[in-house]
Amino acid sequence: MGKTRSALDEAATRFIQEQHVFFVASAPLDANGHVNLSPKGLDTFRILGPTTVAYLDFNGSGVETIAHLKENGRIVLMFCAFQGAPNILRLHGQGRAVEPHESEFAALAAEFPACESIRSIIVVEILRVNESCGYGVPFFKYEGEREQLLAWGRKKGAEGLRAYRQEKNRRSLDGLPGVGE
């Protein structure tokens, strides 16, 4: 039933590209720290190579993934089939957050649509690709994208987003460093 490999093949790539949502999980080293799990959507995910992927990290009320990556780099991305044949695909790897002030950011950002709300780009070097059955995942019908996040970022503007990050994203729930400008 399960299949494990060290890189994305054509079938895994095609499966990822067909999904409208994926999930990101990370955790601090402290056993008492908060594990984080976040859903992601919109046109935010790119496969950069068989062992490298990236996604846009938008401004948000928390900064857990970035903080965890800065501390230990551990991350897993999960894609589920909500339509068609059942399947779950997990990408285990080492991640890092590339912030707009870093030299690598512009080249990575060119892979995505322009957007005001980008806080960072998360780059993941894949160490393990794991596929499982997904028999317990229900069917859901995709109806479209929500526009609120992008509209909120446009309304806030560059200065408003910077102030928001200063207020909400300097530290994680566990006090780990978040974004720094």
Order of alpha helices (4+ residues) and beta strands (2+ residues): beta-alpha-beta-beta-beta-beta-alpha-beta-beta-alpha-beta-alpha
